[in-house]
Amino acid sequence: MKNRVYNFNAGPAALPLAVLEEVRDDLISYKGEGLSVMEMSHRSKTFDSIIKEAEELAKEVYAIPSGYRMIFMQGGATLQFAALPLNLLGENQSADYINTGSWAKKAIQEAEKLGKNIDVIASSEDQNFNYIPASFSINSDAAYLHITSNNTIFGTQWASYPETGSVPLMCDMSSDIGCRPFDMSNFGIIYAGAQKNMGPSGVTFVIIREDLMEKSPADIPTMTSYKIIGGKESLYNTPPTFGIYILKLVLKWVKDGGGLSKLGETNQTKANLIYNILDAGDFYKGTVEKDSRSIMNVTFRLPSEDLEKTFIAKATEEGMIGLKGHRSVGGIRASIYNAVSLEAVKVLTDFMNEFEKTNG
């Protein structure tokens, strides 16, 4: 489409063009009903069919087994940082956390603000979060183990998930949910803000084992209660209706494109194109240990900050946006989520090769 850029933003991030086109076509009058999804009641039959279809698509695309419930919430992953311990961590209990970067650290801090007992059993802070810890011991009596599957700022990702035995595994998958197949039965809860890989900002997707949902105590804030929100089919109050509608379209796009297996292959191919350049010479320097590299957020540095500024400026001139690294670490970051096409990554890597020839 005219004036479309190559979007490497870390979030809110790229959405599939086919989804945007369908939203555009239905924006004024959804399926000929004479009003937009943004205008219709969340109690209407039409929206009821939208949210139910979103749930069914999620079950199919993510291969969610029986015994799990899907909940649409608000407040992003940040609210879940508090909701998780509020729902599942009793007064005399402790939970294990692994600190792999900024978002994992925020999850720990939110739990501690609530006065909860937290045991950080592993951390990669000693090397500025450039790796995923491989060695740690889970407390057998822990209420749960919490991990963050992908770190958008530092560019690390769990290549495989830890075996936790009888301790439920809780995972913030905000920035890589659906980037590859995963086995939901290994998790007690997965939560994710939609704005990186599933849809627009404003929707938080929670997949929870039903026995854990029933543990929600009665004295926590209503909008954090998995039991209350889940028990009302995500309709306790007005949910983010338009965001859920777009999330449904994204899930349909994933299904029609071959599902998570096909996406996983494409995402690995995209990531390899960039990492091969990082590994080929000394001009671009990756910031992450190779066995911990993310296939969603590729982070690297150039020989100087001045060159990085020039790189970003030139890339913007060529129609590529969002490549500036997070303000806390600097450098370059290419966020290549599901909706970022292979074509877009090839344009980026061609630019990288040419920029090195000119400035190396």
N, C-alpha and C positions, 0 to 999 in steps of 0.2 A: 504493500500500500504506500501511497505517496507520503513522504515525510516521516515514515517509521524509522526509528533508530535501532541499532543493535544494543539491547538493554542488558548490561551486566550488573545491575544494581543488586545489592545484598538483601533488600527487602524494605518496603514492598517491592516485589520483583516482577519479572516478565510473566505475562499470561499468554496462553496459546492464542494465536491470531484467529483461529477458527472459533474459539470461544468468544473472543471480543466481537467478532462479526455477528454471531448469533445473538449476543446481548444487544448489540446495536439494532438489529432487525426487530427485536421484541421489546425494545426499551419503552416505546410509547404505548403500545398495545400488546400485552403478552398473549400470544396465540390468538389474537383477535378478540380478546375479552374487553377491550376498551380502556384498560388501565395498565400501568406498569406494575411489576412485582414490588417495586418500592412503595406503591400506594395501597396494595391490597392487604386485607386483614390476615394476620397470622393464624386466625381461627377459620379462615375460609377453606372450602373444599379444594380450591386450586392450590393454595400454599401447602395444605396438608399432603397433597399428592407430590409436591416438589420435595418436601423434607423427607417423606417416606422413600421416594426414589433415590434421594441422596444417600440415605441409610443403606438401601439395598445395593446400590452401586459400590459403596464402601465395603460392604461385606464381601462382595464378589471380587473387587479389584485387590483388596488387601487380604483376601482369603481368611476372613475372621471366623473362627470356629464358634459353635454354640457355646453358651455360657458367658458370652461377653455382651456388653451393652455399649452403644454409641451415644454420646452426649454432645450436643452443640452448646458451647458456652461462650462467654465474652471475657474481656480482660487480658487476652493474650497469655503466653506462657508465664508471664510475670505473676498473674493471679494464681496460676497453678503452683507456683513456688510456695505459696502459702496454703492453698487448698489441699495439697497433698498431705502435709503433716497435720493440718486441722482435721482431716477426715480419718487418717489412718495411724496417727501416732499418739497413743495414750499417755497418761501422766507418768507412768512408771516404765515406759518403753523407750528404746533408742532406735535410731535409724542410721544406716550406713550411707555415706555419700562419697563419690569420687570426683575430685576437682580437676577438670580438664580445660578450664578457661573461664572467661568472663561470665557466661550464662550459668555454668555449673556453680560458680562462686556466688552468684546472686541467689540461686536456689538455696544454697547453704545459709546465706545471710538471712533470708526471709524466714527460714525455719528457726534460726536462732533468735530472731526478733520475737517470735512467739513463745520463747522460753522452752523450746523443745530440746531433747537430748540428741545431739548429733555427733556421730563419729566419722571423721574424714579418714577413710582407710587407705586412700592413695591420692597423690597429687602430682601433676607435672609442672607445678609452678617453679620448681627449682631450675628448669631450663626454659622459662618464659613460655610454657605451654606448647612446646614444639613437638610433643609426642603424646601418645596414649599410654598410660601405665599398663604394664603387662603382668606385674607381680603384686598381688594383694591378697589379704585373707578376709573373708566375709564373716562377720559375727553370726554365729548360728542362731542367736536369739534376737537378731535385728528384726524390726517390724517390716523393713523393706530395704533394698539397695537402690539408690537413685543414681542414674548416669545421664549425661547429655550426649546424644549420639554423634552430633556434628558441631564443631565450633566454627562459626562463621567468621570470627575475628582473626583467629590464628591459623585456620585452614587445616584442622585435624579432624579425623573421623574414626570411629570404631570400625575396624575391618570385620570383626565378628563380635558378638555380644557375650558377656561373661555368663558362665554357668553358675546359677545361684541356689540350686537345690530347693529346699523348702522355703527359702526367703524370697518373697515376691520381688521381681525386677521392675522398677519404674523408670520410664525413659522420656526425657524431653526430646522429641523428634522434630522440633519445629522447622529445622532447616534441611532435613533430608528425608522426611517421610515420603515413601513412594518412589524413591530414587532407584530402588532395586528390590527384589523380593525379600521378605522377612517372615519369620515364623511367629505369629502373634501368640501362640500357646506358650512361648518362652517368657512372656511378659504378664505382669499383673495389670499395669496401666501404661498406655502410651498417650501422651498429649502433644499437641502441636498447634502453634499459631499458623493460620492458613496462608499468610502473606508471602511465603517464600516458595512453596512447592504445591499448594493446593487451591489457592484462590486469592481473594482480596483480603486486606487487613480488616479486622473486626470480628472474625470468626475463630474460635478455638475448638479444635476437634479432640475429644477425649474418647478413647477406647478403654473400657474398664471391665475387669472380671466381675461378674455379678455378685459373688460372695464378698468381694471387697467393697462394692457399692453399698452393701447393706451395713457396713461397719460405721457409716457416717453418724457421728453423735448428734443429738438433738439440739445442743447448745452452741453450735457454730453458726456464723452468718449464713443466711439462706442461700445467697448467691454463690457460696463456695461449697454447698452441700451436694455431693454426687447423688445421694439418695433422693433428695428433693427434686433437683433439676432432672436427673435421669428418670425418676419415677413419674414425672409429668411429661415425658417424651420430649424434653428440651423446650417445652412450651409453658413453663411456670409463669414467665413474663414474656414480653415481646422479644423474640430472638432477633439476631441480625439477618433479617429475611433475605435481603438482596445478596448478601455475602453467601448465604447457604445456597441460594439459587445458582450463583456462579460456581461455587464449589461443586455442585452437582454436575454442571457442564464440564468442569475440568476432569472429574472422575469418568465421565462418559468419553471424553477425549482420550484419556489414558486407556480405557477399555478398548476403544475402537482402534487405537494405535498398536495393539498387541500386548497390552498389560505390562506388569512390572518387569517381567523377564526381558521383553524387548527394550523397555526404557533403561533397564540396568545395563544392557549391552551398549546402547547408544551413549549413555552417560559415561561409561568407562572409556569409550572411544573418544569422546570429547575431551575428557580429562587427560588421556594419554597424549593427545595432540599438543597440549600445552606443556605437560611434564617432560615430553621428549625434547622440547626446546630447552627447558631448564637444565636437563641433564647433558645436553650436547656441548656446552661450553661454559665459560666463566662470566659472560656478560650478564646473564640473568641468573639470579641465585635464589633457589627455593628456600623457604623458611621452616620447613617441616621435615622431620625424619621420614624416610621413604615409606616405612611400614605403617605410618600414621596419616598419610596424605588423604585429604578429602577429595571426593569426586564432585563436590558441589561448590566449594570455595577454594580456588587455587591462589595461594599467596606467594609473592616473590619480591625481591629487591633488585634494583639496578646499581651500578657502581657508585652513583651519587644521588643525593636528593634533588639536585638541579636536573639531572637526567630524568628522574622520575616525574618531575613537574612537566618537563618537555614531552615525555612519553604520554602523559595524561592529556595534555593540551592537544598534541597531534592526533591522538586517538579520537578525541572529541570532534576535531575537525573532519575526521573520516567517518563520523556517524556512530562512534562507539562510546557509550556513556557508562558511568558507574564503576570505573576501574580504579578509582582512588582507594587505597587501603583505609581501614578504620582509623579514625583520628588518634586512637590510643597506641597504635603500633606503626602507622605510616606504611610506606611501600605501595605495592600494587596488589589488587585483589580482583580476580575475575570470578564472579558468581555465575555458575553455569547450571542453574536449576533445570528441571524437566522441560520447561517451556522455552529455554534457550536452544535454538536450533543448532544442528551440526554445521550448517552454513555460517551461522554467526561466529562459531568458534574458529572455523577455517579463515574467515575474514580477519579475526584477531591474530591468529598465528601467522598469517601472511604478513600482517602489519608488524608483528614482533620480529620476524626475520628481516624485513626491510629496514626496520629501525636499528637493528643491530649492525647491519651493513653500513648504514650511514653514520652511526655514532659509536660503534665499537672500536 
